[in-house]
Amino acid sequence: MDTTKANNPQKPQIDNNQILPRTDDIESQSDNEIQVEAIYDYSKRAQWLRAAVLGANDGLLSTASLMMGVGAVRRDAKTMILTGAAGLVAGACSMAIGEFVSVYSQYDIEVAQLKRQQKASKNGDAYQETEATEKKLPNPLQAAGASAFAFAIGAVVPLLAASFIKEYRVRLGVVVAAVSLALLVFGGLGAVLGRAPLVKSSLRVLIGGWLAMGITFGLTKLIGSTGLPV
């Protein structure tokens, strides 16, 4: 019997590649973390851009519908343009106030929650974390200004389209054409930011805009034909 093998059993061979992570695995993990972080940051930016596109679309459609409605009973350009200007100012103020109240309410709720967490925790790091979180909360004034500006950008399109045309039918056609083009652009931007089908989203916005302008024009025309003083 060979006692050498019995007294000195062979030690199992350790494969370092099975224990230590490979360098390329670490690099791939780092790349994945960077990619996830980049996607997260992009999604946050996309939310703001999407809100701006929707605000501009609201300004475009509401102002154009007002102008088309008034254009159904008034043929002069001055009345149509004044209606659009009033719609721009009123809509921008409404959007700004609504956004300010909404964001401020959210701000108050989050600040109150942070203060409760701060009182419940006696850790000094919690105070620093709370202060850092408060600085990242949305600013109501900035949100209100951005909402009003986006609405005004959209509302300017039908106003500019109608400003230099005196002929009634041509003016209506130019407004509809300019608004249709802008609806396609805004619908496409919203689709890209929301990762939705481009053609379907653009056509959906366009058809919805046509319906809004057509219904407003038709109902106003109907009211005007009833003999009411307008």
Backbone hydrogen bonds, N-H to C=O, Kabsch-Sander energy under -0.5 kcal/mol:
donor,donor_aa,acceptor,acceptor_aa,energy
3,T,1,M,-1.0
6,A,2,D,-0.8
7,N,3,T,-2.5
8,N,4,T,-1.8
15,D,13,Q,-0.6
16,N,14,I,-0.8
18,Q,15,D,-1.5
19,I,15,D,-0.8
19,I,16,N,-0.5
20,L,16,N,-2.4
26,I,22,R,-1.9
27,E,23,T,-2.3
28,S,24,D,-2.2
29,Q,25,D,-2.4
30,S,26,I,-2.5
31,D,27,E,-2.4
32,N,28,S,-2.2
33,E,29,Q,-2.4
34,I,30,S,-2.4
35,Q,31,D,-2.3
36,V,32,N,-2.6
37,E,33,E,-2.4
38,A,34,I,-2.3
39,I,35,Q,-2.2
40,Y,36,V,-2.3
41,D,37,E,-2.4
42,Y,38,A,-2.2
43,S,39,I,-2.2
44,K,40,Y,-1.7
45,R,41,D,-2.1
46,A,42,Y,-2.6
47,Q,43,S,-1.6
48,W,44,K,-1.3
49,L,45,R,-2.4
50,R,46,A,-2.8
51,A,47,Q,-2.1
52,A,48,W,-2.1
53,V,49,L,-2.4
54,L,50,R,-2.4
55,G,51,A,-2.3
56,A,52,A,-2.3
57,N,53,V,-2.3
58,D,54,L,-2.2
59,G,55,G,-2.2
60,L,56,A,-2.4
61,L,57,N,-2.6
62,S,58,D,-2.6
63,T,59,G,-1.7
64,A,60,L,-2.0
65,S,61,L,-2.4
66,L,62,S,-2.1
67,M,63,T,-2.3
68,M,64,A,-2.5
69,G,65,S,-2.5
70,V,66,L,-2.5
71,G,67,M,-2.3
72,A,68,M,-0.8
72,A,69,G,-0.6
73,V,70,V,-1.4
74,R,70,V,-2.3
80,M,76,D,-1.3
81,I,77,A,-2.7
82,L,78,K,-2.6
83,T,79,T,-2.1
84,G,80,M,-2.0
85,A,81,I,-2.6
86,A,82,L,-2.5
87,G,83,T,-2.4
88,L,84,G,-2.2
89,V,85,A,-2.4
90,A,86,A,-2.8
91,G,87,G,-2.5
92,A,88,L,-2.5
93,C,89,V,-2.3
94,S,90,A,-2.4
95,M,91,G,-2.8
96,A,92,A,-2.4
97,I,93,C,-2.7
98,G,94,S,-2.5
99,E,95,M,-2.5
100,F,96,A,-2.5
101,V,97,I,-2.6
102,S,98,G,-2.3
103,V,99,E,-2.8
104,Y,100,F,-2.4
105,S,101,V,-2.0
106,Q,102,S,-2.0
107,Y,103,V,-2.6
108,D,104,Y,-2.6
109,I,105,S,-2.1
110,E,106,Q,-2.3
111,V,107,Y,-2.5
112,A,108,D,-2.3
113,Q,109,I,-2.0
114,L,110,E,-2.2
115,K,111,V,-2.2
116,R,112,A,-1.9
117,Q,113,Q,-2.1
118,Q,114,L,-2.1
119,K,115,K,-2.2
120,A,116,R,-2.0
121,S,117,Q,-1.4
126,A,123,N,-0.8
127,Y,123,N,-0.8
128,Q,124,G,-1.3
129,E,125,D,-2.4
130,T,126,A,-2.2
131,E,127,Y,-2.3
132,A,128,Q,-2.2
133,T,129,E,-2.1
134,E,130,T,-2.3
135,K,131,E,-1.5
136,K,132,A,-0.8
136,K,133,T,-0.6
137,L,133,T,-0.5
137,L,134,E,-0.9
143,A,139,N,-2.4
144,A,140,P,-2.4
145,G,141,L,-2.5
146,A,142,Q,-2.5
147,S,143,A,-2.2
148,A,144,A,-2.4
149,F,145,G,-2.4
150,A,146,A,-2.4
151,F,147,S,-2.2
152,A,148,A,-2.3
153,I,149,F,-2.2
154,G,150,A,-1.8
155,A,151,F,-2.2
156,V,152,A,-1.6
157,V,153,I,-0.6
157,V,154,G,-0.9
159,L,155,A,-1.1
160,L,156,V,-2.7
161,A,157,V,-1.9
162,A,158,P,-1.5
163,S,159,L,-0.9
164,F,160,L,-0.5
165,I,162,A,-0.7
171,R,167,E,-2.4
172,L,168,Y,-2.2
173,G,169,R,-2.4
174,V,170,V,-2.7
175,V,171,R,-2.3
176,V,172,L,-2.4
177,A,173,G,-2.4
178,A,174,V,-2.8
179,V,175,V,-2.6
180,S,176,V,-2.3
181,L,177,A,-2.2
182,A,178,A,-2.2
183,L,179,V,-2.6
184,L,180,S,-2.0
185,V,181,L,-2.0
186,F,182,A,-2.9
187,G,183,L,-2.6
188,G,184,L,-2.3
189,L,185,V,-2.4
190,G,186,F,-2.6
191,A,187,G,-1.9
192,V,188,G,-2.4
193,L,189,L,-2.5
194,G,190,G,-2.0
195,R,192,V,-0.7
196,A,191,A,-2.6
201,S,197,P,-2.0
202,S,198,L,-2.3
203,L,199,V,-2.6
204,R,200,K,-2.3
205,V,201,S,-2.2
206,L,202,S,-2.3
207,I,203,L,-2.9
208,G,204,R,-2.2
209,G,205,V,-2.2
210,W,206,L,-2.3
211,L,207,I,-2.4
212,A,208,G,-2.3
213,M,209,G,-2.5
214,G,210,W,-2.8
215,I,211,L,-2.9
216,T,212,A,-2.1
217,F,213,M,-2.5
218,G,214,G,-2.8
219,L,215,I,-2.8
220,T,216,T,-2.1
221,K,217,F,-2.2
222,L,218,G,-2.2
223,I,219,L,-2.5
224,G,220,T,-2.5
225,S,221,K,-1.4
226,T,223,I,-1.2
227,G,224,G,-0.9
228,L,223,I,-0.7
230,V,228,L,-0.6
